C-alpha cells in the first residue's frame, strides 16, 4: 500500500530501456540489453578468469570463526533497516523483526546448519543487480 501511495503522489515516471554499447551506439531491444549487461558484469565480477564461483575454494591460514550464538542473531535482526527492498526470497526486514525470538531462533538454526555443512544453498548464490545510471549517461540517452 505504501508503494502505491508513493507512486501515485510521484506521478507518471516514464522508464526507458536504453543501454549504450561500444562506440556510443544505443540499443533498445531487451535481448541486446541483456546481452550487454551480461558481458559487462562478466568482465567486472569474474576474478582472474574464473567463470563459476562454485569452483573456487577459500584457503586461509586462519581458523574459521565459531558458530554464531542466538544472541548474535537477535542483535543482528534488531539492526535490520526497515523499508528496504527484499532480496530474491521476497522476505522483508519488517517480517523478520516482527517475528521476534521465534523467527530469530529458526534463522539461527538454519545459519548454524549451513555453517556446519560448509556449503551455501544455491539460492544464496543469486543476486539482484540494479544499474544506477550517471547523470551524463541519462542526458546522452535523452538527447539521442
N, CA, C and O atoms as CSV, one atom per row, in Angstrom:
chain,resi,resn,atom,element,x,y,z
A,1,UNK,N,N,0.829,-1.177,0.000
A,1,UNK,CA,C,0.000,0.000,0.000
A,1,UNK,C,C,0.886,1.257,0.000
A,1,UNK,O,O,0.604,2.220,-0.713
A,2,UNK,N,N,1.952,1.238,0.803
A,2,UNK,CA,C,2.859,2.384,0.862
A,2,UNK,C,C,3.425,2.694,-0.525
A,2,UNK,O,O,3.495,3.855,-0.928
A,3,UNK,N,N,3.827,1.653,-1.248
A,3,UNK,CA,C,4.397,1.837,-2.579
A,3,UNK,C,C,3.374,2.443,-3.532
A,3,UNK,O,O,3.708,3.329,-4.319
A,4,UNK,N,N,2.150,1.980,-3.469
A,4,UNK,CA,C,1.102,2.502,-4.347
A,4,UNK,C,C,0.845,3.978,-4.094
A,4,UNK,O,O,0.707,4.765,-5.031
A,5,UNK,N,N,0.781,4.348,-2.822
A,5,UNK,CA,C,0.559,5.763,-2.476
A,5,UNK,C,C,1.744,6.601,-2.932
A,5,UNK,O,O,1.566,7.685,-3.487
A,6,UNK,N,N,2.933,6.109,-2.702
A,6,UNK,CA,C,4.143,6.835,-3.109
A,6,UNK,C,C,4.147,7.044,-4.625
A,6,UNK,O,O,4.408,8.150,-5.100
A,7,UNK,N,N,3.858,5.979,-5.385
A,7,UNK,CA,C,3.833,6.092,-6.842
A,7,UNK,C,C,2.761,7.067,-7.310
A,7,UNK,O,O,2.977,7.826,-8.255
A,8,UNK,N,N,1.607,7.049,-6.653
A,8,UNK,CA,C,0.523,7.950,-7.033
A,8,UNK,C,C,0.921,9.406,-6.794
A,8,UNK,O,O,0.674,10.266,-7.640
A,9,UNK,N,N,1.537,9.681,-5.640
A,9,UNK,CA,C,1.961,11.042,-5.330
A,9,UNK,C,C,3.071,11.517,-6.272
A,9,UNK,O,O,3.143,12.695,-6.622
A,10,UNK,N,N,3.919,10.594,-6.670
A,10,UNK,CA,C,5.055,10.927,-7.525
A,10,UNK,C,C,4.623,11.226,-8.955
A,10,UNK,O,O,5.274,12.002,-9.654
A,11,UNK,N,N,3.536,10.615,-9.385
A,11,UNK,CA,C,3.063,10.834,-10.745
A,11,UNK,C,C,3.704,9.874,-11.723
A,11,UNK,O,O,4.521,9.039,-11.334
A,12,UNK,N,N,3.348,9.984,-12.968
A,12,UNK,CA,C,3.854,9.093,-14.002
A,12,UNK,C,C,5.317,9.391,-14.282
A,12,UNK,O,O,5.685,10.533,-14.558
A,13,UNK,N,N,6.141,8.370,-14.210
A,13,UNK,CA,C,7.562,8.492,-14.498
A,13,UNK,C,C,7.893,7.542,-15.645
A,13,UNK,O,O,8.014,6.337,-15.422
A,14,UNK,N,N,8.041,8.049,-16.858
A,14,UNK,CA,C,8.343,7.143,-17.975
A,14,UNK,C,C,9.707,6.490,-17.783
A,14,UNK,O,O,10.670,7.137,-17.371
A,15,UNK,N,N,9.768,5.209,-18.087
A,15,UNK,CA,C,11.026,4.486,-17.981
A,15,UNK,C,C,11.477,4.105,-19.368
A,15,UNK,O,O,10.680,3.666,-20.198
A,16,UNK,N,N,12.745,4.275,-19.610
A,16,UNK,CA,C,13.306,3.954,-20.905
A,16,UNK,C,C,14.327,2.844,-20.742
A,16,UNK,O,O,15.193,2.904,-19.870
A,17,UNK,N,N,14.218,1.845,-21.577
A,17,UNK,CA,C,15.193,0.765,-21.564
A,17,UNK,C,C,16.137,0.961,-22.733
A,17,UNK,O,O,15.939,0.414,-23.818
A,18,UNK,N,N,17.159,1.749,-22.488
A,18,UNK,CA,C,18.179,2.022,-23.494
A,18,UNK,C,C,19.536,1.835,-22.831
A,18,UNK,O,O,19.768,2.309,-21.719
A,19,UNK,N,N,20.417,1.149,-23.517
A,19,UNK,CA,C,21.762,0.935,-22.990
A,19,UNK,C,C,22.771,1.312,-24.062
A,19,UNK,O,O,22.599,1.012,-25.243
A,20,UNK,N,N,23.828,1.978,-23.613
A,20,UNK,CA,C,24.898,2.361,-24.525
A,20,UNK,C,C,25.864,1.191,-24.665
A,20,UNK,O,O,26.309,0.630,-23.663
A,21,UNK,N,N,26.187,0.825,-25.888
A,21,UNK,CA,C,27.171,-0.225,-26.144
A,21,UNK,C,C,28.439,0.432,-26.665
A,21,UNK,O,O,28.557,1.658,-26.658
A,22,UNK,N,N,29.373,-0.370,-27.110
A,22,UNK,CA,C,30.636,0.175,-27.588
A,22,UNK,C,C,30.392,1.221,-28.677
A,22,UNK,O,O,29.396,1.168,-29.397
A,23,UNK,N,N,31.313,2.162,-28.780
A,23,UNK,CA,C,31.291,3.217,-29.800
A,23,UNK,C,C,30.031,4.081,-29.718
A,23,UNK,O,O,29.553,4.567,-30.743
A,24,UNK,N,N,29.486,4.279,-28.513
A,24,UNK,CA,C,28.355,5.164,-28.259
A,24,UNK,C,C,27.082,4.805,-29.019
A,24,UNK,O,O,26.230,5.671,-29.218
A,25,UNK,N,N,26.930,3.564,-29.446
A,25,UNK,CA,C,25.682,3.128,-30.053
A,25,UNK,C,C,24.688,2.813,-28.939
A,25,UNK,O,O,25.074,2.345,-27.868
A,26,UNK,N,N,23.403,3.072,-29.198
A,26,UNK,CA,C,22.361,2.796,-28.219
A,26,UNK,C,C,21.521,1.618,-28.697
A,26,UNK,O,O,21.176,1.540,-29.876
A,27,UNK,N,N,21.192,0.705,-27.790
A,27,UNK,CA,C,20.323,-0.411,-28.134
A,27,UNK,C,C,19.072,-0.340,-27.266
A,27,UNK,O,O,19.127,0.094,-26.115
A,28,UNK,N,N,17.936,-0.774,-27.832
A,28,UNK,CA,C,16.677,-0.682,-27.104
A,28,UNK,C,C,15.976,-2.024,-26.947
A,28,UNK,O,O,15.113,-2.155,-26.080
A,29,UNK,N,N,16.314,-3.026,-27.754
A,29,UNK,CA,C,15.606,-4.297,-27.624
A,29,UNK,C,C,16.137,-5.069,-26.416
A,29,UNK,O,O,17.325,-5.012,-26.097
A,30,UNK,N,N,15.238,-5.787,-25.757
A,30,UNK,CA,C,15.570,-6.425,-24.487
A,30,UNK,C,C,16.672,-7.474,-24.615
A,30,UNK,O,O,17.489,-7.614,-23.705
A,31,UNK,N,N,16.714,-8.205,-25.712
A,31,UNK,CA,C,17.748,-9.229,-25.884
A,31,UNK,C,C,19.142,-8.589,-25.935
A,31,UNK,O,O,20.070,-9.077,-25.290
A,32,UNK,N,N,19.289,-7.517,-26.688
A,32,UNK,CA,C,20.585,-6.824,-26.783
A,32,UNK,C,C,20.985,-6.202,-25.453
A,32,UNK,O,O,22.161,-6.201,-25.088
A,33,UNK,N,N,20.005,-5.674,-24.734
A,33,UNK,CA,C,20.283,-5.064,-23.431
A,33,UNK,C,C,20.782,-6.132,-22.451
A,33,UNK,O,O,21.773,-5.920,-21.752
A,34,UNK,N,N,20.102,-7.267,-22.403
A,34,UNK,CA,C,20.531,-8.342,-21.502
A,34,UNK,C,C,21.914,-8.861,-21.867
A,34,UNK,O,O,22.727,-9.151,-20.989
A,35,UNK,N,N,22.176,-8.978,-23.156
A,35,UNK,CA,C,23.496,-9.435,-23.606
A,35,UNK,C,C,24.571,-8.453,-23.180
A,35,UNK,O,O,25.638,-8.858,-22.719
A,36,UNK,N,N,24.297,-7.164,-23.332
A,36,UNK,CA,C,25.269,-6.133,-22.953
A,36,UNK,C,C,25.559,-6.171,-21.456
A,36,UNK,O,O,26.717,-6.093,-21.046
A,37,UNK,N,N,24.498,-6.291,-20.625
A,37,UNK,CA,C,24.695,-6.347,-19.175
A,37,UNK,C,C,25.443,-7.614,-18.782
A,37,UNK,O,O,26.316,-7.577,-17.914
A,38,UNK,N,N,25.107,-8.736,-19.414
A,38,UNK,CA,C,25.793,-9.996,-19.117
A,38,UNK,C,C,27.288,-9.858,-19.405
A,38,UNK,O,O,28.114,-10.272,-18.592
A,39,UNK,N,N,27.638,-9.284,-20.543
A,39,UNK,CA,C,29.053,-9.098,-20.897
A,39,UNK,C,C,29.744,-8.153,-19.923
A,39,UNK,O,O,30.872,-8.399,-19.495
A,40,UNK,N,N,29.050,-7.065,-19.576
A,40,UNK,CA,C,29.638,-6.075,-18.668
A,40,UNK,C,C,29.959,-6.700,-17.311
A,40,UNK,O,O,31.071,-6.557,-16.802
A,41,UNK,N,N,28.981,-7.392,-16.732
A,41,UNK,CA,C,29.200,-7.937,-15.398
A,41,UNK,C,C,30.116,-9.151,-15.401
A,41,UNK,O,O,30.758,-9.432,-14.389
A,42,UNK,N,N,30.194,-9.878,-16.510
A,42,UNK,CA,C,31.164,-10.979,-16.548
A,42,UNK,C,C,32.585,-10.429,-16.547
A,42,UNK,O,O,33.498,-11.068,-16.024
A,43,UNK,N,N,32.777,-9.245,-17.131
A,43,UNK,CA,C,34.094,-8.600,-17.096
A,43,UNK,C,C,34.398,-8.045,-15.717
A,43,UNK,O,O,35.524,-8.162,-15.234
A,44,UNK,N,N,33.399,-7.440,-15.076
A,44,UNK,CA,C,33.611,-6.769,-13.792
A,44,UNK,C,C,33.707,-7.760,-12.641
A,44,UNK,O,O,34.543,-7.592,-11.753
A,45,UNK,N,N,32.869,-8.787,-12.641
A,45,UNK,CA,C,32.760,-9.671,-11.497
A,45,UNK,C,C,33.746,-10.827,-11.532
A,45,UNK,O,O,34.226,-11.246,-10.479
A,46,UNK,N,N,34.057,-11.345,-12.687
A,46,UNK,CA,C,34.922,-12.521,-12.760
A,46,UNK,C,C,36.318,-12.211,-12.228
A,46,UNK,O,O,36.924,-11.193,-12.563
A,47,UNK,N,N,36.802,-13.112,-11.397
A,47,UNK,CA,C,38.097,-12.940,-10.751
A,47,UNK,C,C,39.124,-13.795,-11.473
A,47,UNK,O,O,39.028,-15.022,-11.466
A,48,UNK,N,N,40.099,-13.160,-12.094
A,48,UNK,CA,C,41.199,-13.854,-12.760
A,48,UNK,C,C,40.708,-14.947,-13.708
A,48,UNK,O,O,41.275,-16.038,-13.742
A,49,UNK,N,N,39.680,-14.667,-14.459
A,49,UNK,CA,C,39.208,-15.605,-15.462
A,49,UNK,C,C,38.359,-16.748,-14.930
A,49,UNK,O,O,38.054,-17.677,-15.678
A,50,UNK,N,N,37.971,-16.707,-13.665
A,50,UNK,CA,C,37.119,-17.755,-13.119
A,50,UNK,C,C,35.684,-17.466,-13.545
A,50,UNK,O,O,35.157,-16.391,-13.258
A,51,UNK,N,N,35.054,-18.413,-14.224
A,51,UNK,CA,C,33.703,-18.199,-14.714
A,51,UNK,C,C,32.640,-18.643,-13.726
A,51,UNK,O,O,31.516,-18.144,-13.774
A,52,UNK,N,N,32.960,-19.555,-12.841
A,52,UNK,CA,C,31.979,-20.091,-11.915
A,52,UNK,C,C,32.560,-20.037,-10.508
A,52,UNK,O,O,33.555,-20.700,-10.216
A,53,UNK,N,N,31.937,-19.244,-9.635
A,53,UNK,CA,C,32.462,-19.079,-8.286
A,53,UNK,C,C,32.347,-20.360,-7.475
A,53,UNK,O,O,33.049,-20.517,-6.475
A,54,UNK,N,N,31.481,-21.276,-7.881
A,54,UNK,CA,C,31.357,-22.532,-7.155
A,54,UNK,C,C,32.632,-23.358,-7.286
A,54,UNK,O,O,32.880,-24.244,-6.467
A,55,UNK,N,N,33.441,-23.080,-8.303
A,55,UNK,CA,C,34.679,-23.828,-8.496
A,55,UNK,C,C,35.800,-23.320,-7.604
A,55,UNK,O,O,36.770,-24.037,-7.359
A,56,UNK,N,N,35.678,-22.101,-7.120
A,56,UNK,CA,C,36.755,-21.523,-6.327
A,56,UNK,C,C,36.637,-21.958,-4.882
A,56,UNK,O,O,35.533,-22.108,-4.359
A,57,UNK,N,N,37.750,-22.157,-4.253
A,57,UNK,CA,C,37.768,-22.520,-2.843
A,57,UNK,C,C,38.426,-21.412,-2.048
A,57,UNK,O,O,39.216,-20.634,-2.582
A,58,UNK,N,N,38.102,-21.346,-0.788
A,58,UNK,CA,C,38.694,-20.347,0.081
A,58,UNK,C,C,39.731,-21.055,0.942
A,58,UNK,O,O,39.402,-21.960,1.708
A,59,UNK,N,N,40.966,-20.643,0.810
A,59,UNK,CA,C,42.050,-21.256,1.565
A,59,UNK,C,C,42.664,-20.184,2.460
A,59,UNK,O,O,43.233,-19.208,1.972
A,60,UNK,N,N,42.546,-20.372,3.759
A,60,UNK,CA,C,43.112,-19.403,4.688
A,60,UNK,C,C,43.974,-20.133,5.707
A,60,UNK,O,O,43.773,-21.316,5.982
A,61,UNK,N,N,44.920,-19.419,6.251
A,61,UNK,CA,C,45.767,-19.983,7.299
A,61,UNK,C,C,45.094,-19.823,8.657
A,61,UNK,O,O,45.468,-20.485,9.626
A,62,UNK,N,N,44.097,-18.938,8.720
A,62,UNK,CA,C,43.409,-18.676,9.974
A,62,UNK,C,C,42.258,-19.661,10.160
A,62,UNK,O,O,41.633,-20.066,9.179
A,63,UNK,N,N,41.971,-20.050,11.387
A,63,UNK,CA,C,40.803,-20.915,11.610
A,63,UNK,C,C,39.523,-20.131,11.352
A,63,UNK,O,O,39.486,-18.916,11.548
A,64,UNK,N,N,38.480,-20.821,10.914
A,64,UNK,CA,C,37.209,-20.167,10.680
A,64,UNK,C,C,36.590,-19.733,12.004
A,64,UNK,O,O,36.875,-20.306,13.056
A,65,UNK,N,N,35.749,-18.723,11.935
A,65,UNK,CA,C,35.093,-18.213,13.133
A,65,UNK,C,C,34.138,-19.264,13.700
A,65,UNK,O,O,33.646,-20.114,12.957
A,66,UNK,N,N,33.873,-19.216,15.002
A,66,UNK,CA,C,32.956,-20.186,15.601
A,66,UNK,C,C,31.514,-19.916,15.175
A,66,UNK,O,O,31.213,-18.879,14.584
A,67,UNK,N,N,30.626,-20.865,15.485
A,67,UNK,CA,C,29.209,-20.692,15.180
A,67,UNK,C,C,28.690,-19.440,15.877
A,67,UNK,O,O,29.210,-19.022,16.911
A,68,UNK,N,N,27.652,-18.853,15.286
A,68,UNK,CA,C,27.040,-17.662,15.867
A,68,UNK,C,C,26.121,-18.067,17.010
A,68,UNK,O,O,25.491,-19.124,16.962
A,69,UNK,N,N,26.044,-17.243,18.018
A,69,UNK,CA,C,25.145,-17.524,19.135
A,69,UNK,C,C,23.755,-16.985,18.816
A,69,UNK,O,O,23.584,-16.173,17.908
A,70,UNK,N,N,22.772,-17.446,19.570
A,70,UNK,CA,C,21.399,-16.975,19.388
A,70,UNK,C,C,21.314,-15.478,19.686
A,70,UNK,O,O,20.542,-14.759,19.053
A,71,UNK,N,N,22.098,-15.019,20.639
A,71,UNK,CA,C,22.106,-13.593,20.978
A,71,UNK,C,C,22.633,-12.764,19.805
A,71,UNK,O,O,22.107,-11.687,19.522
A,72,UNK,N,N,23.676,-13.265,19.115
A,72,UNK,CA,C,24.204,-12.573,17.945
A,72,UNK,C,C,23.119,-12.420,16.878
A,72,UNK,O,O,23.003,-11.369,16.247
A,73,UNK,N,N,22.329,-13.474,16.684
A,73,UNK,CA,C,21.268,-13.436,15.678
A,73,UNK,C,C,20.191,-12.427,16.050
A,73,UNK,O,O,19.702,-11.692,15.192
A,74,UNK,N,N,19.820,-12.390,17.327
A,74,UNK,CA,C,18.810,-11.432,17.779
A,74,UNK,C,C,19.302,-10.001,17.588
A,74,UNK,O,O,18.553,-9.134,17.136
A,75,UNK,N,N,20.559,-9.760,17.931
A,75,UNK,CA,C,21.114,-8.413,17.777
A,75,UNK,C,C,21.175,-8.019,16.307
A,75,UNK,O,O,20.904,-6.869,15.962
A,76,UNK,N,N,21.529,-8.962,15.442
A,76,UNK,CA,C,21.597,-8.675,14.009
A,76,UNK,C,C,20.212,-8.373,13.447
A,76,UNK,O,O,20.062,-7.474,12.620
A,77,UNK,N,N,19.204,-9.114,13.887
A,77,UNK,CA,C,17.854,-8.868,13.368
A,77,UNK,C,C,17.318,-7.530,13.864
A,77,UNK,O,O,16.548,-6.880,13.156
A,78,UNK,N,N,17.708,-7.104,15.068
A,78,UNK,CA,C,17.289,-5.795,15.569
A,78,UNK,C,C,17.902,-4.661,14.754
A,78,UNK,O,O,17.301,-3.594,14.632
A,79,UNK,N,N,19.089,-4.878,14.195
A,79,UNK,CA,C,19.779,-3.838,13.434
A,79,UNK,C,C,19.285,-3.717,11.988
A,79,UNK,O,O,19.686,-2.795,11.277
A,80,UNK,N,N,18.418,-4.637,11.547
A,80,UNK,CA,C,17.928,-4.573,10.169
A,80,UNK,C,C,17.196,-3.260,9.932
A,80,UNK,O,O,16.416,-2.817,10.776
A,81,UNK,N,N,17.443,-2.647,8.800
A,81,UNK,CA,C,16.792,-1.389,8.466
A,81,UNK,C,C,15.432,-1.665,7.834
A,81,UNK,O,O,15.277,-2.612,7.063
A,82,UNK,N,N,14.474,-0.851,8.159
A,82,UNK,CA,C,13.126,-1.008,7.619
A,82,UNK,C,C,13.002,-0.284,6.284
A,82,UNK,O,O,13.808,0.584,5.952
A,83,UNK,N,N,11.987,-0.656,5.536
A,83,UNK,CA,C,11.656,-0.033,4.253
A,83,UNK,C,C,12.771,-0.184,3.219
A,83,UNK,O,O,13.016,0.717,2.417
A,84,UNK,N,N,13.435,-1.324,3.249
A,84,UNK,CA,C,14.451,-1.634,2.239
A,84,UNK,C,C,13.910,-2.733,1.339
A,84,UNK,O,O,13.055,-3.517,1.751
A,85,UNK,N,N,14.403,-2.788,0.122
A,85,UNK,CA,C,13.945,-3.798,-0.830
A,85,UNK,C,C,14.382,-5.190,-0.369
A,85,UNK,O,O,15.517,-5.376,0.070
A,86,UNK,N,N,13.477,-6.160,-0.470
A,86,UNK,CA,C,13.853,-7.527,-0.107
A,86,UNK,C,C,14.708,-8.153,-1.194
A,86,UNK,O,O,14.807,-7.622,-2.300
A,87,UNK,N,N,15.320,-9.270,-0.880
A,87,UNK,CA,C,16.133,-9.994,-1.859
A,87,UNK,C,C,15.264,-10.877,-2.737
A,87,UNK,O,O,14.058,-10.655,-2.853
A,88,UNK,N,N,15.871,-11.867,-3.346
A,88,UNK,CA,C,15.133,-12.751,-4.249
A,88,UNK,C,C,14.098,-13.589,-3.510
A,88,UNK,O,O,13.156,-14.085,-4.128
A,89,UNK,N,N,14.255,-13.756,-2.197
A,89,UNK,CA,C,13.286,-14.537,-1.417
A,89,UNK,C,C,12.037,-13.733,-1.063
A,89,UNK,O,O,11.057,-14.297,-0.576
A,90,UNK,N,N,12.062,-12.422,-1.303
A,90,UNK,CA,C,10.957,-11.508,-1.026
A,90,UNK,C,C,10.597,-11.419,0.462
A,90,UNK,O,O,9.473,-11.043,0.797
A,91,UNK,N,N,11.526,-11.758,1.355
A,91,UNK,CA,C,11.296,-11.632,2.796
A,91,UNK,C,C,11.783,-10.258,3.229
A,91,UNK,O,O,12.959,-9.926,3.080
A,92,UNK,N,N,10.874,-9.472,3.762
A,92,UNK,CA,C,11.220,-8.112,4.153
A,92,UNK,C,C,11.739,-8.079,5.585
A,92,UNK,O,O,11.401,-8.934,6.403
A,93,UNK,N,N,12.567,-7.076,5.873
A,93,UNK,CA,C,13.169,-6.935,7.204
A,93,UNK,C,C,12.089,-6.763,8.272
A,93,UNK,O,O,12.252,-7.241,9.395
A,94,UNK,N,N,10.999,-6.091,7.938
A,94,UNK,CA,C,9.918,-5.884,8.907
A,94,UNK,C,C,9.338,-7.219,9.378
A,94,UNK,O,O,8.983,-7.363,10.548
A,95,UNK,N,N,9.243,-8.186,8.477
A,95,UNK,CA,C,8.713,-9.501,8.835
A,95,UNK,C,C,9.643,-10.213,9.814
A,95,UNK,O,O,9.187,-10.823,10.781
A,96,UNK,N,N,10.936,-10.134,9.558
A,96,UNK,CA,C,11.916,-10.776,10.449
A,96,UNK,C,C,11.885,-10.115,11.819
A,96,UNK,O,O,11.917,-10.800,12.842
A,97,UNK,N,N,11.822,-8.785,11.843
A,97,UNK,CA,C,11.787,-8.079,13.116
A,97,UNK,C,C,10.508,-8.375,13.887
A,97,UNK,O,O,10.540,-8.516,15.110
A,98,UNK,N,N,9.384,-8.471,13.185
A,98,UNK,CA,C,8.098,-8.735,13.841
A,98,UNK,C,C,8.040,-10.154,14.404
A,98,UNK,O,O,7.283,-10.416,15.340
A,99,UNK,N,N,8.826,-11.067,13.847
A,99,UNK,CA,C,8.834,-12.457,14.312
A,99,UNK,C,C,9.481,-12.648,15.661
A,99,UNK,O,O,9.274,-13.672,16.313
A,100,UNK,N,N,10.259,-11.679,16.087
A,100,UNK,CA,C,10.881,-11.732,17.406
A,100,UNK,C,C,11.811,-12.918,17.584
A,100,UNK,O,O,12.526,-13.316,16.664
A,101,UNK,N,N,11.786,-13.477,18.792
A,101,UNK,CA,C,12.702,-14.577,19.135
A,101,UNK,C,C,12.394,-15.851,18.350
A,101,UNK,O,O,13.297,-16.642,18.076
A,102,UNK,N,N,11.139,-16.056,17.989
A,102,UNK,CA,C,10.775,-17.278,17.270
A,102,UNK,C,C,11.480,-17.330,15.924
A,102,UNK,O,O,12.138,-18.320,15.602
A,103,UNK,N,N,11.345,-16.265,15.136
A,103,UNK,CA,C,11.984,-16.215,13.815
A,103,UNK,C,C,13.497,-16.196,13.973
A,103,UNK,O,O,14.217,-16.870,13.237
A,104,UNK,N,N,13.977,-15.411,14.947
A,104,UNK,CA,C,15.423,-15.310,15.167
A,104,UNK,C,C,16.019,-16.678,15.514
A,104,UNK,O,O,17.111,-17.021,15.062
A,105,UNK,N,N,15.302,-17.441,16.309
A,105,UNK,CA,C,15.768,-18.775,16.690
A,105,UNK,C,C,15.824,-19.712,15.487
A,105,UNK,O,O,16.777,-20.477,15.344
A,106,UNK,N,N,14.813,-19.659,14.622
A,106,UNK,CA,C,14.789,-20.512,13.436
A,106,UNK,C,C,15.894,-20.124,12.453
A,106,UNK,O,O,16.531,-20.992,11.855
A,107,UNK,N,N,16.117,-18.828,12.290
A,107,UNK,CA,C,17.198,-18.363,11.410
A,107,UNK,C,C,18.546,-18.810,11.989
A,107,UNK,O,O,19.444,-19.209,11.248
A,108,UNK,N,N,18.676,-18.740,13.314
A,108,UNK,CA,C,19.901,-19.178,13.979
A,108,UNK,C,C,20.175,-20.649,13.693
A,108,UNK,O,O,21.308,-21.019,13.389
A,109,UNK,N,N,19.140,-21.496,13.789
A,109,UNK,CA,C,19.289,-22.926,13.492
A,109,UNK,C,C,19.709,-23.128,12.032
A,109,UNK,O,O,20.589,-23.935,11.735
A,110,UNK,N,N,19.076,-22.394,11.139
A,110,UNK,CA,C,19.389,-22.504,9.706
A,110,UNK,C,C,20.833,-22.101,9.429
A,110,UNK,O,O,21.554,-22.814,8.730
A,111,UNK,N,N,21.255,-20.975,9.967
A,111,UNK,CA,C,22.622,-20.479,9.743
A,111,UNK,C,C,23.644,-21.478,10.280
A,111,UNK,O,O,24.626,-21.781,9.601
A,112,UNK,N,N,23.427,-21.989,11.483
A,112,UNK,CA,C,24.379,-22.942,12.060
A,112,UNK,C,C,24.399,-24.259,11.286
A,112,UNK,O,O,25.449,-24.889,11.162
A,113,UNK,N,N,23.255,-24.674,10.770
A,113,UNK,CA,C,23.206,-25.884,9.951
A,113,UNK,C,C,24.038,-25.701,8.680
A,113,UNK,O,O,24.807,-26.584,8.300
A,114,UNK,N,N,23.879,-24.561,8.036
A,114,UNK,CA,C,24.651,-24.253,6.829
A,114,UNK,C,C,26.133,-24.152,7.169
A,114,UNK,O,O,26.984,-24.624,6.416
A,115,UNK,N,N,26.434,-23.537,8.304
A,115,UNK,CA,C,27.825,-23.375,8.744
A,115,UNK,C,C,28.502,-24.730,8.932
A,115,UNK,O,O,29.648,-24.924,8.528
A,116,UNK,N,N,27.782,-25.661,9.545
A,116,UNK,CA,C,28.346,-26.992,9.814
A,116,UNK,C,C,28.495,-27.819,8.541
A,116,UNK,O,O,29.418,-28.627,8.437
A,117,UNK,N,N,27.604,-27.631,7.576
A,117,UNK,CA,C,27.701,-28.356,6.304
A,117,UNK,C,C,28.804,-27.776,5.421
A,117,UNK,O,O,29.308,-28.453,4.525
A,118,UNK,N,N,29.179,-26.515,5.678
A,118,UNK,CA,C,30.221,-25.809,4.928
A,118,UNK,C,C,29.880,-25.688,3.437
A,118,UNK,O,O,30.753,-25.776,2.575
A,119,UNK,N,N,28.596,-25.487,3.161
A,119,UNK,CA,C,28.172,-25.307,1.773
A,119,UNK,C,C,26.956,-24.375,1.735
A,119,UNK,O,O,25.973,-24.593,2.443
A,120,UNK,N,N,27.038,-23.342,0.905
A,120,UNK,CA,C,25.933,-22.398,0.775
A,120,UNK,C,C,24.807,-22.983,-0.064
A,120,UNK,O,O,25.064,-23.706,-1.026
A,121,UNK,N,N,23.555,-22.678,0.291
A,121,UNK,CA,C,22.443,-23.080,-0.572
A,121,UNK,C,C,22.537,-22.357,-1.916
A,121,UNK,O,O,23.027,-21.230,-1.983
A,122,UNK,N,N,22.073,-22.996,-2.973
A,122,UNK,CA,C,22.138,-22.400,-4.317
A,122,UNK,C,C,21.424,-21.053,-4.373
A,122,UNK,O,O,21.871,-20.141,-5.068
A,123,UNK,N,N,20.305,-20.926,-3.636
A,123,UNK,CA,C,19.539,-19.672,-3.656
A,123,UNK,C,C,20.355,-18.500,-3.118
A,123,UNK,O,O,20.124,-17.357,-3.512
A,124,UNK,N,N,21.299,-18.769,-2.231
A,124,UNK,CA,C,22.102,-17.709,-1.650
A,124,UNK,C,C,23.182,-17.220,-2.609
A,124,UNK,O,O,23.832,-16.208,-2.348
A,125,UNK,N,N,23.372,-17.922,-3.698
A,125,UNK,CA,C,24.374,-17.525,-4.682
A,125,UNK,C,C,23.782,-16.616,-5.747
A,125,UNK,O,O,24.501,-16.134,-6.623
A,126,UNK,N,N,22.470,-16.377,-5.677
A,126,UNK,CA,C,21.803,-15.486,-6.611
A,126,UNK,C,C,21.877,-14.060,-6.091
A,126,UNK,O,O,21.999,-13.832,-4.887
A,127,UNK,N,N,21.802,-13.112,-7.002
A,127,UNK,CA,C,21.798,-11.716,-6.588
A,127,UNK,C,C,20.957,-10.902,-7.552
A,127,UNK,O,O,20.657,-11.335,-8.664
A,128,UNK,N,N,20.589,-9.729,-7.109
A,128,UNK,CA,C,19.853,-8.795,-7.951
A,128,UNK,C,C,20.788,-7.621,-8.211
A,128,UNK,O,O,21.292,-6.994,-7.279
A,129,UNK,N,N,21.008,-7.338,-9.468
A,129,UNK,CA,C,21.879,-6.217,-9.829
A,129,UNK,C,C,21.015,-5.146,-10.466
A,129,UNK,O,O,20.307,-5.403,-11.439
A,130,UNK,N,N,21.078,-3.950,-9.914
A,130,UNK,CA,C,20.298,-2.832,-10.426
A,130,UNK,C,C,21.268,-1.779,-10.933
A,130,UNK,O,O,22.058,-1.239,-10.158
A,131,UNK,N,N,21.217,-1.479,-12.239
A,131,UNK,CA,C,22.129,-0.450,-12.756
A,131,UNK,C,C,21.721,0.930,-12.243
A,131,UNK,O,O,20.538,1.268,-12.202
A,132,UNK,N,N,22.707,1.706,-11.860
A,132,UNK,CA,C,22.470,3.087,-11.441
A,132,UNK,C,C,23.203,3.965,-12.437
A,132,UNK,O,O,24.432,3.974,-12.498
A,133,UNK,N,N,22.434,4.695,-13.209
A,133,UNK,CA,C,23.000,5.499,-14.276
A,133,UNK,C,C,23.580,6.798,-13.741
A,133,UNK,O,O,23.063,7.374,-12.783
A,134,UNK,N,N,24.636,7.245,-14.354
A,134,UNK,CA,C,25.211,8.541,-14.047
A,134,UNK,C,C,24.381,9.597,-14.769
A,134,UNK,O,O,23.720,9.297,-15.763
A,135,UNK,N,N,24.415,10.818,-14.277
A,135,UNK,CA,C,23.632,11.893,-14.879
A,135,UNK,C,C,24.017,12.093,-16.343
A,135,UNK,O,O,23.139,12.290,-17.183
A,136,UNK,N,N,25.292,12.046,-16.662
A,136,UNK,CA,C,25.739,12.234,-18.045
A,136,UNK,C,C,25.170,11.169,-18.966
A,136,UNK,O,O,24.810,11.469,-20.104
A,137,UNK,N,N,25.082,9.928,-18.496
A,137,UNK,CA,C,24.530,8.849,-19.322
A,137,UNK,C,C,23.058,9.092,-19.613
A,137,UNK,O,O,22.603,8.852,-20.732
A,138,UNK,N,N,22.315,9.558,-18.636
A,138,UNK,CA,C,20.897,9.826,-18.847
A,138,UNK,C,C,20.725,10.954,-19.850
A,138,UNK,O,O,19.840,10.886,-20.704
A,139,UNK,N,N,21.552,11.990,-19.766
A,139,UNK,CA,C,21.449,13.109,-20.704
A,139,UNK,C,C,21.733,12.647,-22.126
A,139,UNK,O,O,21.079,13.100,-23.065
A,140,UNK,N,N,22.702,11.751,-22.296
A,140,UNK,CA,C,23.009,11.216,-23.630
A,140,UNK,C,C,21.821,10.448,-24.173
A,140,UNK,O,O,21.484,10.569,-25.351
A,141,UNK,N,N,21.185,9.661,-23.323
A,141,UNK,CA,C,20.020,8.875,-23.751
A,141,UNK,C,C,18.863,9.790,-24.140
A,141,UNK,O,O,18.196,9.557,-25.147
A,142,UNK,N,N,18.626,10.829,-23.342
A,142,UNK,CA,C,17.511,11.744,-23.617
A,142,UNK,C,C,17.751,12.501,-24.927
A,142,UNK,O,O,16.813,12.699,-25.700
A,143,UNK,N,N,18.971,12.919,-25.184
A,143,UNK,CA,C,19.269,13.689,-26.387
A,143,UNK,C,C,19.244,12.832,-27.647
A,143,UNK,O,O,19.044,13.361,-28.740
A,144,UNK,N,N,19.441,11.534,-27.520
A,144,UNK,CA,C,19.527,10.663,-28.709
A,144,UNK,C,C,18.209,10.508,-29.412
A,144,UNK,O,O,18.126,9.809,-30.422
